[in-house]
């Protein structure tokens, strides 16, 4: 047995692998694909029956004839879905997609191959309404039609069906014919075939269920309309009291305080009531009515769903109930017409209600309570409605309960729904100097102050920048002037003084030598004329004279050498201050002498050439050119590790080109700003001083090429 099981598993695995990339030929296989497999776009060819079409969204639902269905996105040509009818047998070709909730089909072609009556869907039990596996299935919903309303975009009819205290939402395509047919089923028990749609979030999680019905023809009455069998009469304030039967038809009475499409508000002496009514209901404020329907329990007080409305008289336009908001709102005022006096706090331009309709919103304050006032969206804006205005407001009261306390009626405030512009009366206009204008004035003041500060900062930066430029220029000129002055002073004073001192020291050396010889001759004469007893003393004196003369000679020789060395250094300093090598030789020779040690130091081969007839330029220009070339070669030697450095100076008719190129490591031009240590900034500044054009090309691993073009030699020619 174990061997047989292993063999069967192996065969199943082989069959699965063989069919893994075959066309999906059934809804059963489609619905059992995981999200990743469906997203691969597997080919699809499925025969199924159309149960609902949606030409507006170019989509449809198909049914396999058993119990499972699937969602299909129509082909790119939007006419295909519009030609399909419920019951058509089709062959859908396309690919699988992951879908938003479950795998579905992106159709490329849909062929109609027949037509059959659509079978009844599988009845949905109470435990299956929120089953995720019901998505896209063809099912049958049973319950009582409570209400239906046209959607805000007039594309669908939203139908509420009650099933064992559960409200089910159905969606039917909008048409006048469907509205008439649904009105015939109001408050009736019905069976209706529909597609179980799923409302889901971005995490592919189900959050609610909606049933898509193809047309109102799919509704079938399953029992009598209970509105014809009224068993109980009750006043508004008696609804949902102890022992009242709520699943039977009830008749209640009241005077209309507001009438709108699909909804009216009525009241008696003790309570108000919101009533959902059939679309064709025609009543006006002041009418006394008898409504027949069922009670709808709500958190604060019951509402009513009416199947019929009968006008029994007219009591005149109702007067609102004046409410003092120094105390908390009375929950018994829910759905009633009230009047309050309040201060306007804010006026919002637009507010969207639960059904998507546009309204305007006032936020008001009275007696320590803040509440919202809902105005109709088409109500013209009243220019007197400014924050701070005193208002008398009339409208429908909606008492608000704290939602998290299901077990306790914890009233937290109310909302007022205005019926028409006359319900908003301005008692006192807002003061000119109100909070909004204060905020505007403060905002404008802050903005102007900010702009002024920004202008001041920008101006200061501009002044600082200009001052820096002027200071640098003055400093450069001052430095050059001071260098020239120092050179002149060194030449005219220090160097000449050192030269004179050297001559005088040479004379002193000769005098010291002559003095030594004279002293020696004098001592020799004394030696020959005096007695032999003084010979030792004379020898001693002779030794001391020679020793002193030698010491003086050496000291004078040392001083002479020092003066000579200082003179040479002074001449070198003067030469450097006045242009260095450029004082002795032309630019081409000075460049070669300057860059040759740099190339030799890094072990690179120097390829240097000077092409054309050299033209003498101003010392300032030649100095900038010499230092520019020196900086470029120094950068290459220090940072690029080149094997060859090429320097070429080319003289043309009235122009000069300097090209420095190396085969080193190069650098990224996009990051050149960060490479300030490469001296690029200094080179650019020298190029700007020469009014020349500078091009730098470099790429990591491919070396660097620097090209300097001096377009006019006449400008820098020697005057």
C-alpha positions, 0 to 999 in steps of 0.5 A: 500500500505504501508503494502504491501511494508513493506511485500515485503521488509521483504520477500526480506530480508528473501530471501537475508539472506537465500541465503547469504551463498549459492553458487554464481551461476551467474556472475551477483551476483558475480559482485554485491558482495562487497570486504569484502563479496568476500574476505570471499571465498563464494562457486562458481558454474557458467555456462558461455562461455570462451571468452579469455584464457591466459595460460601464467598467468593461467587465463581466462575470461568468459562471461554470454552471455548477457553483463557481464564477470568475471576474473577467476584464473585457477586451480592449474594444469596449463594444464586446461587453456591451453586446453580451447578454445574460445567459450567453454561452461564451469562450473566453480567451486571454491570460490570468491576472492576480486580481485585486482579491482573487485571480481573474482573467484579462480577456483578449477575445470573447466568442459567443457560442450559444445561449441558455437560461441562467440557472438559479444560484446556490442559496446563501446561508447566514454563515456564508454571507461573509465567506471569502470563498464566495467571491464572484460566485453565482448565488441566490439571496433571500430576504425582504426589500427594505429600501432602494435609492439611486446612487449619487452618480445615477449609475446604480440602484442601491437596494437594501434587503433584510435577512434575519436581522442582517442588512444585505446590500445589492447593486442594480444597474440604474434605469427608470424601468428598473426603478419601477420594477423594484418599487413593486417589490418594496417590503416583499420577500424576494429571491434574487440571483446575484454575483457575490462581489467583494469589497477589499483593501490594498492588502487583499483583505475582504472588508465587506460584501455587495451583491451584483444583480443583472437587472430588476427582472432577477427579483422574484416575489416569495411572499405577500407584501406585508404593507397590506396587512397592518397589524399595529398602530403606534405613535412615534415616541412608542416605537421599539417599546417593550413587547412591540413586534418589530418584524411586522408592518406598523403604522405611525403618524406625524406632521412633516417637518422636512421632505427630500427625495427618498426621505422625510422627517415627521414629528408629533408632540413628543418625538421626531422620526426620520422616514425612508419613503418610496421615490415617488412620494409627494409631501410638503412640510406641514402635511399630516401623514400616516406612514406604513412600514417597519422600524429600523433600530438606530443608536439614539432613536429608531428610524422608519422604512415606509412602504406607503405614505398617506396624507391625512391633512395639513397642520401648517408650517411647523415651528421649531423647538427653541433649545438652550445650549447651556445644558447638554442636548436632550437625546429626545430631540433626535430627528426633530426640528430645533432652533438655536442661537450660536456664534460662527467659528468657521465656514468650510467651503465643502463637505461630503456626506456619506452618500458622496453628495456635496454640502457646506459646513459651518462650525458654531459655538454656543453655551460651551458646546461646539457643533457642526451645521450642514448646509445644502451643497447648492445653497449660495454662499452668504458673505455675512457668514464670517467667523464671529457672526451671531446666528439664529439657526433652524434645522434637523437635530441629529444627536451624536452618541459615543460609538465605542460605548455600544451598551450605553447611550453616551451623548457627546453632542449633535449635528444640525442639518439646515433645510434651506437658506432661510434657516440661517439668520444673521443676528449680528455681523462679525466684527471687522477685527476677527480671528481670521483677519488677525491670522491673515494680518499676522501671516502677511506680516510674518511673510513680509518680515521673512521676505525682508529678512531674506532680502537683507541676507541676500543683500548682505551676501552680495555686498560681502561677495563684492567686498571680497572681490574688491578686497582680493583685487586691492590685495593682489595689486597691493602685493604686487606693488609691495613686491616691486617696492621690496625688490627695489629697496633690496636692490638699491639698499641691501644688496649694494650695502652688502656688496660694499661691506664685502669690499670693506671686509676684504680690505680689512683682511689685507690690513690684518695680514699687513699688520701681522707681517709688520709685527713679526718684522718688529719682533725679529728686529728686537730679537737680533738687537737684544740680549740672549736672555730675552729670547724665550720671551720674544718667542712667546710674544711672536707666537701670540701675535701670530695666533691673534692675527690668524684668529682675526683673519678667520673671523673676517673670512667668515664674515666675508663668506656670510656677507657674500652668501647674503648678497647671493640670496638677496639677488635671488629674492630680487629676481623672484620678486621681479619675475624669477626665471622670466627675468633671465629667459623666455617663457618656453625655457622657464617652463622647461626648467620649472617642470622638469624637476616635477616630472623627474620627482614622480618618475614620469617621462616628460614630453615637452614641446614649444611650437611656433615663434615665441612672442614676448608677453607682459611679465604678469601674463607670462607669470600666470602662464608659468604658474598655471603650467606648473600647477597642472604638472604638479597636480599630475605628478602628485595625484595621477601617478602618470608614466608620461606627462606631455606639455605643449605650448603652441604660438599661432598668428594672434593666439596661444594654446597650452596643452597639458596631458597625462596618462595617469588615473584621472578623476570624475569631473562630476566630483571635481567640486569635492577635489579642491586639493587638485588646484583646479580652482586656482587654475581656473582663477589664473585662466580668468585673469588671462581672459582665456578659455579653459577646458578640462577633460578627465575620466577615471582610469584614462588620464587628464587633458587640460587645454588653455586657449589665450585668444589674443596675444596683442592684449598681453603684448609688450607695450 
